[in-house]
Amino acid sequence: MSTPLSLTCTSLSFAWPDGTPVFDDLQIAFGPGRTGLVGVNGSGKSTLLKLIAGELTPADGTVRVAGEVGYLPQNVTLDTGLRVDETLGIAAARAALHAIEAGDAADEHFTAVGDDWDVEERALATLGQLGLGHIDLDRTIGEISGGESVLLRLAALLLRRPDVLLLDEPTNNLDLYARRRLHDAVSSWSGVMIVVSHDRELLELVDQIADLHAGEVTWYGGNFSAYEEALATEQEAAERMVRVAESDLKKQKRELVDAHTKLAKRTRYANKMYENKREPRAVMKLKKRTAQVSAGKHRIMHEEKLAGAKERLDEAVEAVRDDDEIRVELPYTAVPPGRTVLTLLDLELKYGGRVGGGLDLRGPERIALVGRNGSGKTTLLRTIAGELAPVSGETRAHVPLRFLPQRLDVLDDELTVVENVARFAPDATNNRVRARLARFLFRGARADQRAATLSGGERFRAALAALMLAEPAPQLLMLDEPTNNLDMASVRQLTTALESYEGALIVASHDLPFLESIGITRWLLMEEGELRATTPEEIGAAD
């Protein structure tokens, strides 16, 4: 018995206003269950969700959905003046319930309530499920944090009970605790769900993976780990095929050269026999023509074999994915063990938060800065970077430092990648900047792209290159939520880039697997306005 399809995209085509194509004749269908939609930055994942949700109109083709669609966009923006119950979509029913309870039996109140007599209880239960039980339904959006507003938007969708739920990078900007609540909600979802995410833990909860690559979708059963294993097996086979095709191409080239040599000898022999007239003239002419025809057929046969070998090699190479890694050498970033890199003295931060006593960062330490949304992590980094003045106390950086904020606003959108990097290294020659940029995967024309045209992953790579290649070389690098909006390939590229970095590192992140992959040596937790030491085990065990 076949599984009923809840969502079908047929012959779907879409291009941006400047003519850049995203999809051309895309065919894809989703059935019940949780699907992880993966692909590199710029492959069209978010665009596909917007087309399904009706926020974009396809140039051609159709989207058919059996039932209602609920959509959680990547960037949630809510009117700060709205009340929580209005955001949840229950304000009218709730007001009618209260009126009825107060003795007003007007027909419009019963119409507003319909059959949803437990709407308030369901809303409170859903908020509790997502860790928002402390939020009163009469509060306004302006009174809650950004992470809480994401969960609130999800709560509104869960209350609607849509047939198809679309989630685009839902864990972005969520702290570790909020992520767990969202993971629980995803685990318990029983309808159709399509989730785009770089959050590995979230993708381990899906039932199948849809891999969007070069405008086509390949399906893999199981969660993200199963997908990685299957993809690795495919890539090993593809690389073997490349080696076989390369060997065959060399063989065909040798055979073509050998054939030309043999045919040249035959031709010389036939010409010599003709010149020496050892046989009747008519016979010699016939033999010469026969040799020429035979030579032509032989040449054509070998050239066709060579062309076929080239075509097979091209097909084999196309099957191997481009997973270039950033490889850079940054010897000038090295910090000797024991050298004091940063000192914080009795620091009281703007907007609350403090670092009591003193805190020293020494040598090439790698510090993870963790804590709930709104706890003050970004404020601390901005204060160290000199962007914010402390209320009291002092920060002293003893080495050159650079700060990469979440907004990636270190880039000038009107400048090219190479021009942006040159701003941070004004004494470097153009050739030197380009040579170093190539190691960040910006080669040739890619280095001449304007920053405004870059995808999320490319923009992050360009911003990271600008800071890491700056002069003087940064011996303290601070990153604020660096994996937000990065696909898995870009996270791997970031990890390899940080392996090459020899200076001290402070990283604020909610992404525990990423933090553990970059060799963190000290964990600091910002909690209730205080900074204290912690461990990954303590963080993992916290609710």
Buried (B, 14 or more C-beta within 10 A) or exposed (E): EEEEBBBBBBEBBBBEEEEEEBBBEBEBEBBBBBBBBBBBBBBBBBBBBBBBBEEBEBEEBEBEBEEEBBBBBBEBEBEEEBBBBBBBBBBBBBBBBEBBEEEEEEEEBEEBBEEBEEBBEBBBBBBBBBBBEEBEBEEBBEEBBBBBBBBBBBBBBBBEEBBBBBBBBBBBBBBBBBBBBBBBBBEEBEBBBBBBBBBBBBBBBBBBBBBBEEBEBEEBEBBBEBBBEBBEEBBEEBBEBBEEBBEBBEEBBEBBEEBBEEBEEBBEEBEEBBEEEEEEEEEBEEBBEEBBEEBEEBBEEBEEBBEEBBEBBEEBBEEBBEEEEBBBEBEEBEBEEEBBBBBBBBBBBEEEBBBBEEBEBBBBBBBBBBBBBBBBBBBBBBBBBEEBEBBEBEBEBBBBBBBBBBEBEBBBEEBBBBBBBBEBBEEBEEEEBBEBBBBBBBEEEBBEBBBEEBBBBBBBBBBBBBBBBBEEBBBBBBBBBBBBBBBBBBBBBBBBBBBBBBBBBBBBBBBBEBBEBBEBEBBBBBBEBBBEEBEBEEBEEBE
